[in-house]
Amino acid sequence: YRGAGGPPPTVSTAAGEVRTSVGSAAEDSVNASQKIFVGGLSRETTEESLAQYFSQYGVVTSCQILRRDGISRGFGFVVFSTPEEASGALSTAGHVVDGKGVELKVCQPRTP
């Protein structure tokens, strides 16, 4: 994680390796079709559990949950290694992360 002084944590899964990071510089240059918005997250959901869940669709290169004062705002972003992996997650209905149904949307880049 940013400012942690080391590489981001790695979670190993049956589907492969998951590399999670928050706000990495590499994420800024990611293809928008690789990044999805995840809404309706539980306050208990962590970047690690979010990445673990979405790793069934492919390699998760980064994962971010937005927080205010350390408390989850209930949404985040997941970046996959390819647009096809992101599309696979988006085309599947009924996602449940940490016991709570979540909504996925195509991530739209902000315009300045």
MMTF fields as JSON, N, C-alpha, C and O atoms, coordinates in Angstrom:
{
  "mmtfVersion": "1.0.0",
  "mmtfProducer": "UNKNOWN",
  "numBonds": 447,
  "numAtoms": 448,
  "numGroups": 112,
  "numChains": 1,
  "numModels": 1,
  "chainsPerModel": [1],
  "groupsPerChain": [112],
  "chainIdList": ["A"],
  "bondAtomList": [4, 2, 8, 6, 12, 10, 16, 14, 20, 18, 24, 22, 28, 26, 32, 30, 36, 34, 40, 38, 44, 42, 48, 46, 52, 50, 56, 54, 60, 58, 64, 62, 68, 66, 72, 70, 76, 74, 80, 78, 84, 82, 88, 86, 92, 90, 96, 94, 100, 98, 104, 102, 108, 106, 112, 110, 116, 114, 120, 118, 124, 122, 128, 126, 132, 130, 136, 134, 140, 138, 144, 142, 148, 146, 152, 150, 156, 154, 160, 158, 164, 162, 168, 166, 172, 170, 176, 174, 180, 178, 184, 182, 188, 186, 192, 190, 196, 194, 200, 198, 204, 202, 208, 206, 212, 210, 216, 214, 220, 218, 224, 222, 228, 226, 232, 230, 236, 234, 240, 238, 244, 242, 248, 246, 252, 250, 256, 254, 260, 258, 264, 262, 268, 266, 272, 270, 276, 274, 280, 278, 284, 282, 288, 286, 292, 290, 296, 294, 300, 298, 304, 302, 308, 306, 312, 310, 316, 314, 320, 318, 324, 322, 328, 326, 332, 330, 336, 334, 340, 338, 344, 342, 348, 346, 352, 350, 356, 354, 360, 358, 364, 362, 368, 366, 372, 370, 376, 374, 380, 378, 384, 382, 388, 386, 392, 390, 396, 394, 400, 398, 404, 402, 408, 406, 412, 410, 416, 414, 420, 418, 424, 422, 428, 426, 432, 430, 436, 434, 440, 438, 444, 442],
  "bondOrderList": [1, 1, 1, 1, 1, 1, 1, 1, 1, 1, 1, 1, 1, 1, 1, 1, 1, 1, 1, 1, 1, 1, 1, 1, 1, 1, 1, 1, 1, 1, 1, 1, 1, 1, 1, 1, 1, 1, 1, 1, 1, 1, 1, 1, 1, 1, 1, 1, 1, 1, 1, 1, 1, 1, 1, 1, 1, 1, 1, 1, 1, 1, 1, 1, 1, 1, 1, 1, 1, 1, 1, 1, 1, 1, 1, 1, 1, 1, 1, 1, 1, 1, 1, 1, 1, 1, 1, 1, 1, 1, 1, 1, 1, 1, 1, 1, 1, 1, 1, 1, 1, 1, 1, 1, 1, 1, 1, 1, 1, 1, 1],
  "groupList": [{"groupName": "TYR", "atomNameList": ["N", "CA", "C", "O"], "elementList": ["N", "C", "C", "O"], "formalChargeList": [0, 0, 0, 0], "bondAtomList": [1, 0, 2, 1, 3, 2], "bondOrderList": [1, 1, 2], "singleLetterCode": "Y", "chemCompType": "L-PEPTIDE LINKING"}, {"groupName": "ARG", "atomNameList": ["N", "CA", "C", "O"], "elementList": ["N", "C", "C", "O"], "formalChargeList": [0, 0, 0, 0], "bondAtomList": [1, 0, 2, 1, 3, 2], "bondOrderList": [1, 1, 2], "singleLetterCode": "R", "chemCompType": "L-PEPTIDE LINKING"}, {"groupName": "GLY", "atomNameList": ["N", "CA", "C", "O"], "elementList": ["N", "C", "C", "O"], "formalChargeList": [0, 0, 0, 0], "bondAtomList": [1, 0, 2, 1, 3, 2], "bondOrderList": [1, 1, 2], "singleLetterCode": "G", "chemCompType": "PEPTIDE LINKING"}, {"groupName": "ALA", "atomNameList": ["N", "CA", "C", "O"], "elementList": ["N", "C", "C", "O"], "formalChargeList": [0, 0, 0, 0], "bondAtomList": [1, 0, 2, 1, 3, 2], "bondOrderList": [1, 1, 2], "singleLetterCode": "A", "chemCompType": "L-PEPTIDE LINKING"}, {"groupName": "PRO", "atomNameList": ["N", "CA", "C", "O"], "elementList": ["N", "C", "C", "O"], "formalChargeList": [0, 0, 0, 0], "bondAtomList": [1, 0, 2, 1, 3, 2], "bondOrderList": [1, 1, 2], "singleLetterCode": "P", "chemCompType": "L-PEPTIDE LINKING"}, {"groupName": "THR", "atomNameList": ["N", "CA", "C", "O"], "elementList": ["N", "C", "C", "O"], "formalChargeList": [0, 0, 0, 0], "bondAtomList": [1, 0, 2, 1, 3, 2], "bondOrderList": [1, 1, 2], "singleLetterCode": "T", "chemCompType": "L-PEPTIDE LINKING"}, {"groupName": "VAL", "atomNameList": ["N", "CA", "C", "O"], "elementList": ["N", "C", "C", "O"], "formalChargeList": [0, 0, 0, 0], "bondAtomList": [1, 0, 2, 1, 3, 2], "bondOrderList": [1, 1, 2], "singleLetterCode": "V", "chemCompType": "L-PEPTIDE LINKING"}, {"groupName": "SER", "atomNameList": ["N", "CA", "C", "O"], "elementList": ["N", "C", "C", "O"], "formalChargeList": [0, 0, 0, 0], "bondAtomList": [1, 0, 2, 1, 3, 2], "bondOrderList": [1, 1, 2], "singleLetterCode": "S", "chemCompType": "L-PEPTIDE LINKING"}, {"groupName": "GLU", "atomNameList": ["N", "CA", "C", "O"], "elementList": ["N", "C", "C", "O"], "formalChargeList": [0, 0, 0, 0], "bondAtomList": [1, 0, 2, 1, 3, 2], "bondOrderList": [1, 1, 2], "singleLetterCode": "E", "chemCompType": "L-PEPTIDE LINKING"}, {"groupName": "ASP", "atomNameList": ["N", "CA", "C", "O"], "elementList": ["N", "C", "C", "O"], "formalChargeList": [0, 0, 0, 0], "bondAtomList": [1, 0, 2, 1, 3, 2], "bondOrderList": [1, 1, 2], "singleLetterCode": "D", "chemCompType": "L-PEPTIDE LINKING"}, {"groupName": "ASN", "atomNameList": ["N", "CA", "C", "O"], "elementList": ["N", "C", "C", "O"], "formalChargeList": [0, 0, 0, 0], "bondAtomList": [1, 0, 2, 1, 3, 2], "bondOrderList": [1, 1, 2], "singleLetterCode": "N", "chemCompType": "L-PEPTIDE LINKING"}, {"groupName": "GLN", "atomNameList": ["N", "CA", "C", "O"], "elementList": ["N", "C", "C", "O"], "formalChargeList": [0, 0, 0, 0], "bondAtomList": [1, 0, 2, 1, 3, 2], "bondOrderList": [1, 1, 2], "singleLetterCode": "Q", "chemCompType": "L-PEPTIDE LINKING"}, {"groupName": "LYS", "atomNameList": ["N", "CA", "C", "O"], "elementList": ["N", "C", "C", "O"], "formalChargeList": [0, 0, 0, 0], "bondAtomList": [1, 0, 2, 1, 3, 2], "bondOrderList": [1, 1, 2], "singleLetterCode": "K", "chemCompType": "L-PEPTIDE LINKING"}, {"groupName": "ILE", "atomNameList": ["N", "CA", "C", "O"], "elementList": ["N", "C", "C", "O"], "formalChargeList": [0, 0, 0, 0], "bondAtomList": [1, 0, 2, 1, 3, 2], "bondOrderList": [1, 1, 2], "singleLetterCode": "I", "chemCompType": "L-PEPTIDE LINKING"}, {"groupName": "PHE", "atomNameList": ["N", "CA", "C", "O"], "elementList": ["N", "C", "C", "O"], "formalChargeList": [0, 0, 0, 0], "bondAtomList": [1, 0, 2, 1, 3, 2], "bondOrderList": [1, 1, 2], "singleLetterCode": "F", "chemCompType": "L-PEPTIDE LINKING"}, {"groupName": "LEU", "atomNameList": ["N", "CA", "C", "O"], "elementList": ["N", "C", "C", "O"], "formalChargeList": [0, 0, 0, 0], "bondAtomList": [1, 0, 2, 1, 3, 2], "bondOrderList": [1, 1, 2], "singleLetterCode": "L", "chemCompType": "L-PEPTIDE LINKING"}, {"groupName": "CYS", "atomNameList": ["N", "CA", "C", "O"], "elementList": ["N", "C", "C", "O"], "formalChargeList": [0, 0, 0, 0], "bondAtomList": [1, 0, 2, 1, 3, 2], "bondOrderList": [1, 1, 2], "singleLetterCode": "C", "chemCompType": "L-PEPTIDE LINKING"}, {"groupName": "HIS", "atomNameList": ["N", "CA", "C", "O"], "elementList": ["N", "C", "C", "O"], "formalChargeList": [0, 0, 0, 0], "bondAtomList": [1, 0, 2, 1, 3, 2], "bondOrderList": [1, 1, 2], "singleLetterCode": "H", "chemCompType": "L-PEPTIDE LINKING"}],
  "groupTypeList": [0, 1, 2, 3, 2, 2, 4, 4, 4, 5, 6, 7, 5, 3, 3, 2, 8, 6, 1, 5, 7, 6, 2, 7, 3, 3, 8, 9, 7, 6, 10, 3, 7, 11, 12, 13, 14, 6, 2, 2, 15, 7, 1, 8, 5, 5, 8, 8, 7, 15, 3, 11, 0, 14, 7, 11, 0, 2, 6, 6, 5, 7, 16, 11, 13, 15, 1, 1, 9, 2, 13, 7, 1, 2, 14, 2, 14, 6, 6, 14, 7, 5, 4, 8, 8, 3, 7, 2, 3, 15, 7, 5, 3, 2, 17, 6, 6, 9, 2, 12, 2, 6, 8, 15, 12, 6, 16, 11, 4, 1, 5, 4],
  "groupIdList": [1, 2, 3, 4, 5, 6, 7, 8, 9, 10, 11, 12, 13, 14, 15, 16, 17, 18, 19, 20, 21, 22, 23, 24, 25, 26, 27, 28, 29, 30, 31, 32, 33, 34, 35, 36, 37, 38, 39, 40, 41, 42, 43, 44, 45, 46, 47, 48, 49, 50, 51, 52, 53, 54, 55, 56, 57, 58, 59, 60, 61, 62, 63, 64, 65, 66, 67, 68, 69, 70, 71, 72, 73, 74, 75, 76, 77, 78, 79, 80, 81, 82, 83, 84, 85, 86, 87, 88, 89, 90, 91, 92, 93, 94, 95, 96, 97, 98, 99, 100, 101, 102, 103, 104, 105, 106, 107, 108, 109, 110, 111, 112],
  "secStructList": [7, 6, 6, 1, 1, 1, 7, 7, 7, 3, 3, 3, 3, 6, 6, 3, 3, 3, 3, 7, 7, 1, 1, 7, 2, 2, 2, 2, 6, 1, 7, 4, 4, 4, 3, 3, 3, 3, 3, 1, 7, 7, 6, 6, 7, 7, 2, 2, 2, 2, 2, 2, 2, 2, 4, 4, 4, 1, 7, 3, 3, 3, 3, 3, 3, 3, 3, 3, 6, 6, 3, 3, 3, 3, 3, 3, 3, 3, 3, 3, 1, 1, 2, 2, 2, 2, 2, 2, 2, 2, 6, 7, 7, 7, 7, 3, 3, 6, 6, 3, 3, 7, 3, 3, 3, 3, 7, 7, 7, 7, 7, 7],
  "xCoordList": [0.823, 0.0, 0.859, 2.02, 0.277, 1.023, 1.62, 0.925, 2.894, 3.576, 3.962, 4.511, 3.705, 4.023, 5.502, 5.988, 6.216, 7.636, 8.014, 9.146, 7.111, 7.439, 6.466, 5.573, 6.637, 5.721, 4.335, 4.202, 3.304, 1.959, 1.83, 2.573, 0.899, 0.725, 0.26, -0.363, 0.566, 0.161, -0.712, -0.399, -1.8, -2.7, -2.653, -2.894, -2.347, -2.322, -3.686, -4.296, -4.151, -5.451, -5.333, -4.311, -6.39, -6.401, -6.336, -5.78, -6.911, -6.928, -5.613, -5.374, -4.759, -3.483, -3.125, -3.676, -2.213, -1.695, -2.534, -2.959, -2.763, -3.474, -2.532, -2.026, -2.303, -1.467, -2.384, -3.038, -2.435, -3.314, -2.494, -1.429, -2.994, -2.354, -3.417, -4.497, -3.111, -4.045, -3.393, -2.312, -4.061, -3.589, -2.211, -1.464, -1.863, -0.535, -0.423, -1.421, 0.775, 1.008, 0.661, 0.183, 0.9, 0.6, -0.893, -1.292, -1.721, -3.165, -3.635, -4.632, -2.942, -3.332, -3.259, -4.005, -2.362, -2.183, -2.94, -2.763, -3.777, -4.49, -5.571, -6.188, -5.785, -6.847, -8.179, -8.413, -9.055, -10.338, -11.163, -11.956, -10.995, -11.778, -11.298, -11.927, -10.196, -9.695, -10.175, -9.995, -10.781, -11.142, -12.659, -13.389, -13.126, -14.563, -14.856, -14.034, -16.043, -16.566, -17.354, -18.125, -17.173, -17.928, -18.643, -17.992, -19.959, -20.748, -21.522, -21.81, -21.858, -22.639, -21.801, -22.305, -20.518, -19.631, -19.973, -20.419, -19.758, -19.889, -18.767, -17.689, -19.006, -17.954, -16.812, -15.703, -17.079, -16.048, -15.176, -14.142, -15.577, -14.808, -13.463, -13.382, -12.412, -11.061, -10.603, -11.226, -9.518, -8.944, -8.59, -8.767, -8.086, -7.692, -8.898, -8.83, -10.0, -11.166, -11.82, -12.347, -11.79, -12.337, -11.506, -12.061, -10.194, -9.31, -9.461, -9.47, -9.579, -9.742, -11.005, -10.977, -12.105, -13.358, -13.213, -13.558, -12.706, -12.654, -11.545, -11.509, -10.646, -9.592, -10.148, -9.444, -11.395, -11.995, -12.243, -12.484, -12.187, -12.399, -11.099, -11.106, -9.976, -8.693, -7.717, -7.962, -6.62, -5.583, -5.984, -6.153, -6.132, -6.447, -5.114, -4.304, -4.898, -3.633, -3.678, -2.644, -4.859, -4.997, -6.443, -7.368, -6.597, -7.898, -7.917, -6.964, -8.988, -9.066, -10.477, -11.453, -10.58, -11.848, -11.716, -10.763, -12.658, -12.587, -13.082, -14.085, -12.351, -12.653, -12.646, -11.966, -13.416, -13.393, -13.189, -13.962, -12.153, -11.811, -11.658, -12.034, -11.106, -10.845, -12.047, -11.922, -13.208, -14.437, -14.788, -14.772, -15.104, -15.449, -16.631, -17.604, -16.53, -17.641, -18.589, -19.571, -18.287, -19.191, -18.962, -19.767, -17.877, -17.58, -16.076, -15.295, -15.703, -14.29, -14.096, -15.037, -12.854, -12.477, -11.582, -10.772, -11.747, -10.914, -10.34, -11.066, -9.031, -8.37, -7.868, -7.161, -8.247, -7.82, -6.65, -6.395, -5.949, -4.794, -5.192, -4.395, -6.429, -6.882, -8.332, -9.078, -8.729, -10.127, -11.087, -12.227, -10.635, -11.493, -11.852, -12.974, -10.913, -11.187, -12.218, -13.137, -12.06, -13.019, -14.404, -15.407, -14.455, -15.714, -16.386, -17.609, -15.593, -16.138, -16.807, -17.873, -16.187, -16.789, -18.06, -19.066, -18.02, -19.179, -20.365, -21.516, -20.093, -21.177, -21.816, -22.797, -21.272, -21.823, -22.723, -22.345, -23.905, -24.854, -24.738, -24.229, -25.217, -25.329, -24.053, -23.82, -23.223, -21.984, -22.284, -23.028, -21.691, -21.829, -20.427, -19.716, -20.035, -18.712, -18.895, -19.603, -18.262, -18.367, -19.822, -20.181, -20.652, -22.045, -22.996, -24.157, -22.532, -23.388, -23.397, -22.343, -24.588, -24.703, -24.112, -24.373, -23.316, -22.688, -23.076, -23.502, -22.922, -23.254, -21.969, -21.13, -21.822, -20.66, -21.068, -22.154, -20.178, -20.397, -19.09, -18.006, -19.217, -18.051, -17.496, -18.246, -16.22, -15.583, -15.419, -14.857, -15.911, -15.774, -14.693, -14.77, -13.681, -12.628, -13.188, -14.079, -12.644, -13.05, -12.522, -11.426, -13.31, -12.845, -12.46, -13.196, -11.306, -10.843, -11.703, -11.425],
  "yCoordList": [-1.191, 0.0, 1.244, 1.218, 2.323, 3.572, 3.945, 3.956, 4.247, 4.675, 3.549, 3.816, 2.316, 1.194, 0.826, 0.053, 1.369, 1.12, -0.218, -0.667, -0.864, -2.145, -2.469, -1.68, -3.626, -4.018, -4.294, -4.608, -4.18, -4.472, -5.932, -6.779, -6.237, -7.631, -8.479, -7.976, -9.757, -10.692, -11.764, -12.283, -12.09, -13.132, -14.227, -13.966, -15.452, -16.565, -17.238, -17.458, -17.56, -18.2, -19.36, -19.533, -20.152, -21.276, -20.777, -21.449, -19.581, -19.037, -18.379, -18.091, -18.135, -17.501, -16.463, -16.441, -15.621, -14.619, -13.347, -12.922, -12.756, -11.496, -10.484, -10.685, -9.401, -8.336, -7.173, -6.628, -6.791, -5.695, -4.47, -4.569, -3.329, -2.07, -0.995, -1.139, 0.057, 1.163, 2.397, 2.803, 2.997, 4.239, 4.2, 5.174, 3.108, 3.004, 3.882, 4.161, 4.307, 5.122, 4.33, 4.896, 3.025, 2.18, 2.174, 2.048, 2.31, 2.285, 3.47, 3.362, 4.601, 5.794, 5.594, 6.232, 4.71, 4.502, 3.282, 2.879, 2.696, 1.472, 1.772, 2.837, 0.836, 0.924, 0.911, 0.034, 1.868, 1.986, 0.706, 0.422, -0.068, -1.293, -2.419, -3.476, -2.21, -3.201, -2.915, -3.747, -1.756, -1.303, -1.312, -0.812, -1.893, -1.912, -1.227, -1.23, -0.642, -0.046, -1.115, -1.849, -1.214, -2.172, -1.373, -0.771, -1.364, -0.61, -1.519, -2.669, -0.996, -1.755, -2.648, -3.633, -2.316, -3.146, -3.041, -1.999, -4.124, -4.152, -3.317, -3.208, -2.741, -1.981, -2.885, -2.411, -4.186, -5.142, -5.619, -6.248, -5.329, -5.787, -5.069, -3.856, -5.844, -5.304, -5.423, -6.122, -4.742, -4.889, -6.342, -6.839, -7.025, -8.421, -9.312, -10.154, -9.137, -9.999, -9.659, -10.543, -8.382, -7.979, -8.587, -9.126, -8.502, -9.089, -10.601, -11.198, -11.217, -12.673, -13.095, -14.055, -12.387, -12.722, -12.589, -13.512, -11.451, -11.204, -11.971, -11.985, -12.604, -13.39, -14.596, -15.184, -14.976, -16.082, -15.704, -16.581, -14.414, -13.953, -13.648, -13.415, -13.645, -13.373, -12.784, -12.802, -12.266, -11.688, -10.266, -9.404, -10.036, -8.711, -7.997, -8.429, -6.9, -6.187, -5.113, -4.772, -4.575, -3.643, -3.584, -3.933, -3.13, -3.118, -1.95, -1.759, -1.175, -0.022, 0.112, 0.048, 0.296, 0.612, 2.039, 2.363, 2.884, 4.275, 4.381, 3.78, 5.163, 5.322, 6.794, 7.611, 7.113, 8.437, 8.211, 7.498, 8.816, 8.65, 7.175, 6.762, 6.384, 4.98, 4.062, 2.849, 4.621, 3.82, 3.72, 4.714, 2.503, 2.265, 3.127, 3.268, 3.701, 4.47, 3.554, 4.02, 2.242, 1.273, 1.022, 0.351, 1.552, 1.264, 1.251, 1.726, 0.691, 0.603, 0.268, 0.279, -0.029, -0.319, -1.548, -1.775, -2.334, -3.512, -3.387, -3.096, -3.609, -3.561, -4.961, -5.589, -5.436, -6.742, -6.573, -5.476, -7.662, -7.596, -7.447, -6.971, -7.85, -7.705, -7.212, -7.432, -6.555, -6.137, -7.331, -7.218, -8.465, -9.651, -10.175, -10.63, -10.113, -10.553, -9.636, -10.107, -8.326, -7.366, -7.605, -7.57, -7.847, -8.109, -9.368, -9.418, -10.376, -11.613, -11.374, -11.926, -10.555, -10.223, -9.412, -9.661, -8.436, -7.579, -8.346, -7.998, -9.383, -10.128, -11.175, -11.813, -11.352, -12.318, -11.604, -10.566, -12.147, -11.532, -12.183, -13.295, -11.475, -12.049, -12.093, -13.061, -11.077, -11.041, -10.786, -9.867, -11.616, -11.464, -11.482, -12.483, -10.364, -10.233, -10.063, -9.16, -10.922, -10.888, -10.867, -10.142, -11.683, -11.845, -10.748, -10.745, -9.816, -8.719, -8.634, -8.672, -8.519, -8.364, -7.033, -6.001, -7.055, -5.842, -5.619, -6.541, -4.387, -4.005, -3.635, -2.907, -4.14, -3.816, -2.899, -3.024, -1.98, -1.09, -0.904, -1.057, -0.567, -0.215, 1.065, 2.001, 1.105, 2.28, 3.355, 3.108, 4.535, 5.663, 6.602, 7.067, 6.9, 7.804, 9.201, 9.672, 9.846, 11.212, 12.148, 11.96, 13.149, 14.172, 15.397, 15.801, 15.993, 17.137, 18.371, 19.401],
  "zCoordList": [0.0, 0.0, 0.0, 0.408, -0.459, -0.568, 0.778, 1.794, 0.778, 1.992, 2.924, 3.993, 2.573, 3.447, 3.375, 4.202, 2.402, 2.306, 1.708, 1.89, 1.006, 0.409, -0.697, -1.005, -1.289, -2.362, -1.793, -0.611, -2.625, -2.148, -1.741, -2.236, -0.848, -0.442, -1.616, -2.551, -1.557, -2.588, -1.961, -0.889, -2.627, -2.18, -3.22, -4.398, -2.813, -3.752, -3.767, -2.72, -4.957, -5.102, -6.067, -6.731, -6.138, -7.07, -8.504, -9.373, -8.761, -10.118, -10.483, -11.656, -9.509, -9.802, -8.765, -7.665, -9.125, -8.203, -8.265, -9.339, -7.117, -7.031, -6.409, -5.305, -7.122, -6.577, -6.255, -7.144, -4.982, -4.613, -4.271, -3.661, -4.664, -4.316, -4.259, -4.833, -3.577, -3.47, -4.054, -3.627, -5.044, -5.605, -6.227, -6.131, -6.855, -7.437, -8.68, -9.346, -8.98, -10.177, -11.432, -12.415, -11.397, -12.555, -12.849, -14.006, -11.82, -12.003, -12.825, -13.539, -12.742, -13.469, -14.975, -15.717, -15.444, -16.87, -17.383, -18.532, -16.541, -16.908, -17.949, -17.928, -18.841, -19.825, -19.089, -18.257, -19.38, -18.677, -18.775, -17.878, -19.838, -19.997, -19.086, -19.033, -18.368, -17.415, -16.001, -15.111, -15.777, -14.438, -14.277, -15.132, -13.158, -12.886, -11.558, -10.641, -11.477, -10.259, -9.526, -10.145, -8.213, -7.393, -6.303, -5.449, -6.326, -5.358, -4.429, -4.762, -3.257, -2.287, -1.397, -0.856, -1.236, -0.415, 1.071, 1.55, 1.775, 3.228, 3.835, 3.25, 4.979, 5.67, 6.116, 6.363, 6.221, 6.638, 5.477, 5.701, 4.253, 3.099, 3.053, 3.249, 2.791, 2.669, 1.222, 0.423, 0.89, -0.447, -0.714, -1.826, 0.314, 0.139, -0.164, -1.06, 0.57, 0.316, -1.017, -1.693, -1.399, -2.694, -3.827, -4.784, -3.72, -4.731, -4.778, -5.854, -3.61, -3.542, -4.293, -5.064, -4.072, -4.756, -6.276, -7.016, -6.739, -8.175, -8.892, -10.122, -8.153, -8.788, -9.536, -10.357, -9.27, -10.018, -11.484, -12.314, -11.804, -13.18, -13.904, -15.113, -13.18, -13.803, -12.797, -11.591, -13.303, -12.445, -12.064, -12.927, -10.776, -10.26, -10.027, -9.207, -10.755, -10.623, -9.549, -8.975, -9.27, -8.155, -7.714, -8.448, -6.492, -5.861, -4.88, -4.125, -4.887, -4.005, -3.454, -4.201, -2.147, -1.498, -0.992, -0.284, -1.349, -0.904, 0.528, 0.913, 1.298, 2.722, 3.1, 2.479, 4.13, 4.74, 6.223, 6.862, 6.769, 8.189, 8.555, 9.652, 7.634, 7.882, 7.719, 7.88, 7.402, 7.253, 5.769, 5.043, 5.337, 3.937, 3.526, 4.267, 2.334, 1.769, 0.984, 0.406, 0.968, 0.353, -1.125, -1.771, -1.668, -3.07, -3.291, -2.467, -4.433, -4.753, -6.217, -7.011, -6.551, -7.925, -7.956, -7.057, -9.011, -9.238, -10.643, -11.593, -10.772, -12.073, -12.407, -11.619, -13.588, -14.081, -15.044, -15.54, -15.301, -16.192, -17.655, -18.463, -18.015, -19.408, -19.436, -18.481, -20.511, -20.656, -20.685, -20.234, -21.209, -21.287, -19.899, -19.679, -18.968, -17.599, -16.944, -16.274, -17.139, -16.592, -17.19, -16.478, -18.491, -19.173, -18.637, -18.51, -18.325, -17.756, -16.412, -16.136, -15.58, -14.279, -14.478, -13.815, -15.394, -15.641, -16.217, -15.954, -16.997, -17.647, -16.737, -17.12, -15.547, -14.605, -13.611, -13.068, -13.367, -12.43, -11.052, -10.918, -10.04, -8.705, -7.895, -7.171, -7.995, -7.215, -5.738, -5.395, -4.864, -3.417, -2.821, -2.913, -2.21, -1.604, -0.101, 0.345, 0.671, 2.137, 2.607, 3.534, 1.942, 2.347, 1.905, 2.312, 1.082, 0.648, -0.87, -1.505, -1.452, -2.895, -3.33, -2.711, -4.391, -4.892, -6.345, -7.041, -6.786, -8.151, -8.882, -8.351, -10.097, -10.917, -12.051, -12.616, -12.372, -13.51, -14.249, -13.686, -15.534, -16.323, -15.715, -15.439, -15.512, -14.912, -15.978, -17.045, -15.677, -16.579, -16.08, -14.942, -16.899, -16.439, -16.185, -16.892, -15.16, -14.866, -15.934, -16.462, -16.241, -17.168, -16.353, -15.453, -16.663, -15.864, -16.023, -15.408]
}
